Amino acid sequence: MNRLFRIFLVVALISGLLLFATNRLNSSQGYSSGKTLTIFNWGDYIDAELIKRFEKESGIKVVYETFDSNEAMMTKIEQGGTTYDIAVPSEYMIEKMRHEDLLVPLDLSKLPNLKYIDQRFMNLPFDPENKYSIPYFWGTVGIVFNPKMLHGKKITSWKDLWDPKLKNEILLTDGAREVIGMGLNSLGYSLNDTNKQHLIEAKEKLDSLTPNIKAIVGDEIKMLLANKEASVGLVWSGDASEIMSENEDLDYVVPEEGSNLWFDNMVIPKTAKNIKAAHQFINFMLDPKVAAQNADYVGYSTPNKGALKHMPKEVVSDTRFYPSPELTEKLEVYENLGKKNLAYYNELFLQFKMHRK
């Protein structure tokens, strides 16, 4: 036996032992085939106690990873490096993923708790018949404001933000669809408008808002508004609820011209390796008491009508966060604009941010 061959055998033996040890370790921790569920979700978007409960009840180990944008989530799933069993994209991204064959069709027979979902949140255009997605949370985009800092003034309209008295008082969330959408809505245009002239008008309208804008920020917008660093902010309704719990002086409104009605749904990506466990987890999250606990933790509106019975009356009767069907029918869901149009939105948003400097 020559020296090279002996080296090869030693390397092979060591590799085999390492693989065996790794498998034993993973197995002892629950990371074995069929016993691991990998979830890809937004940051701080689930009560960790519910994950522990699911693990205890099912014997399945949950690996939980987070993303900060639909686009980042989509890119990672397209790359296929990680076998995500569940993801929680927004409506327009679900439509895009569906068209690009990145989702596994759901077996609705394995989701008996689906009966608790409010029917007005089912069978929506981005996923007809809910073949690929199940509602998780929903809400609106609107304005948080501090009436005391505004000397009693109430915000009711997007147009109110252009008041010269609001100089250096407004915080905007760092999102192209949200900010460009605000510009479009203020002019009476659709949130899904792809007419270039309308989009340019919206960008120019936003440019004129520059003196009033204090900053364009990410998650820190919640802390800044709660701490009275600004009197007005463009936010998602769930963030508004969290901010208002920290500062009772704040209020939230969906502007009268209209705004976004958004949905985040649970899906099973094509990367999934444990489809059975994915269905188990989705059905677990649809249990009314589980959904109620999760909504209490996250602060966003639950689409689970069964959960509402287990939640405080003052929460579910608050029309700022559980608006009437009459209002929700007037709001718009983001549509998948396509790569070209979305790139143009992003380009205009970048130009708007550069204009401020």
C-alpha positions, 0 to 999 in steps of 0.5 A, spaced: 500 500 500 503 506 497 503 512 502 498 516 498 493 511 498 494 510 506 493 518 506 486 517 502 484 512 507 485 516 513 482 522 510 476 518 508 475 515 515 476 521 519 470 524 514 466 519 516 467 519 523 466 527 523 459 526 519 457 520 524 458 525 530 455 531 526 449 526 525 448 524 532 449 531 535 444 534 530 439 528 532 440 529 540 438 536 538 432 534 534 435 536 527 434 529 524 430 528 517 423 529 518 424 532 525 426 539 523 422 545 521 426 551 518 422 558 518 424 564 514 420 570 517 420 577 519 424 580 525 420 579 531 414 577 528 412 571 532 411 570 540 417 565 541 413 562 546 409 559 541 415 556 537 417 552 544 410 550 545 410 547 538 416 544 539 414 540 545 407 538 542 410 536 536 417 533 537 419 537 531 425 542 532 424 549 529 430 553 526 428 560 525 431 565 521 429 572 519 429 577 513 428 585 513 425 585 506 421 581 501 426 582 496 431 579 501 427 573 502 426 572 495 433 572 493 435 567 498 429 562 496 431 563 489 438 561 491 436 555 494 442 554 499 437 553 505 432 549 505 426 553 508 420 549 510 415 556 511 416 563 509 412 569 510 412 574 504 407 579 503 402 579 498 405 582 492 411 577 493 407 571 493 404 573 487 411 573 484 413 567 487 407 563 484 408 566 477 416 564 478 414 557 480 417 558 487 411 555 492 409 548 493 401 547 493 398 547 500 394 541 502 388 544 505 385 538 508 391 538 512 389 545 515 382 544 519 383 550 523 383 554 516 375 555 518 377 560 523 380 565 518 375 571 516 373 569 509 374 577 507 381 575 507 381 569 503 381 568 495 384 574 494 387 576 487 394 575 489 393 567 490 386 565 488 383 560 492 389 560 497 392 554 493 399 557 496 398 561 502 395 562 508 393 569 512 398 570 517 397 578 519 394 584 515 394 591 516 394 598 513 399 604 512 398 610 515 400 616 519 402 616 526 402 623 529 402 627 536 396 632 537 400 635 543 406 636 539 402 639 534 398 643 538 391 640 537 392 639 530 389 632 527 392 629 521 386 626 516 389 627 509 396 625 506 395 633 504 396 635 511 403 633 511 405 638 506 403 644 512 409 648 512 408 648 520 411 641 520 418 643 518 423 638 520 417 634 523 416 628 519 419 621 519 418 616 513 419 609 513 425 606 508 420 603 503 419 605 496 412 602 495 410 606 501 413 613 500 412 613 492 405 610 494 404 616 499 406 621 493 401 617 488 395 617 493 396 624 495 395 626 487 389 621 487 393 616 483 393 608 484 398 605 489 399 600 483 400 606 478 405 604 472 404 611 468 411 614 468 408 621 468 404 620 474 410 617 477 414 623 476 409 627 478 409 623 485 416 624 485 416 631 484 410 632 489 415 628 494 421 633 493 416 639 495 415 635 502 423 635 503 423 641 508 418 637 513 422 631 513 426 630 519 429 623 516 428 616 512 429 611 517 428 603 518 425 600 525 428 605 529 422 609 527 418 606 533 423 609 538 424 615 535 416 617 535 415 614 542 420 618 544 418 625 541 423 626 536 418 627 531 411 629 531 409 625 525 411 618 522 409 614 516 408 607 518 405 600 518 399 599 522 402 594 527 408 599 528 403 604 530 400 600 535 407 598 538 409 605 538 402 608 541 403 603 547 409 606 549 406 613 548 399 614 550 399 621 546 400 618 539 394 617 535 394 613 528 390 614 522 389 612 515 388 618 510 382 619 507 385 619 500 386 612 501 392 607 502 395 600 502 391 594 505 397 589 506 397 582 508 403 577 510 401 570 509 405 563 510 407 559 504 411 553 503 417 554 498 420 550 493 426 549 498 422 545 503 424 538 505 419 537 511 412 539 508 408 535 513 411 539 518 410 545 515 402 543 514 403 542 522 406 548 524 401 552 519 395 549 522 398 550 529 398 557 528 391 557 525 388 555 532 384 561 535 388 561 542 395 561 538 393 566 533 390 570 539 397 570 543 401 571 537 397 577 535 398 580 542 405 579 542 406 582 535 401 587 535 398 587 528 391 585 526 390 578 526 385 575 520 383 569 525 376 571 527 376 565 532 382 569 535 378 575 536 374 572 541 380 571 546 383 578 545 381 584 549 375 587 547 378 594 547 383 591 542 379 588 537 374 594 537 379 599 535 377 601 528 384 604 527 387 597 527 381 593 525 377 597 520 370 596 518 369 592 511 367 598 508 373 602 509 378 596 507 374 595 501 376 602 499 384 601 500 389 598 495 393 591 495 400 592 492 400 588 486 406 585 483 409 591 478 414 586 475 421 587 475 422 593 470 416 597 474 419 595 481 426 598 478 423 604 476 419 605 483 426 604 486 430 609 482 425 614 483 425 613 491 433 613 491 432 620 487 428 622 492 432 620 498 438 624 494 434 630 493 434 631 500 442 631 501 
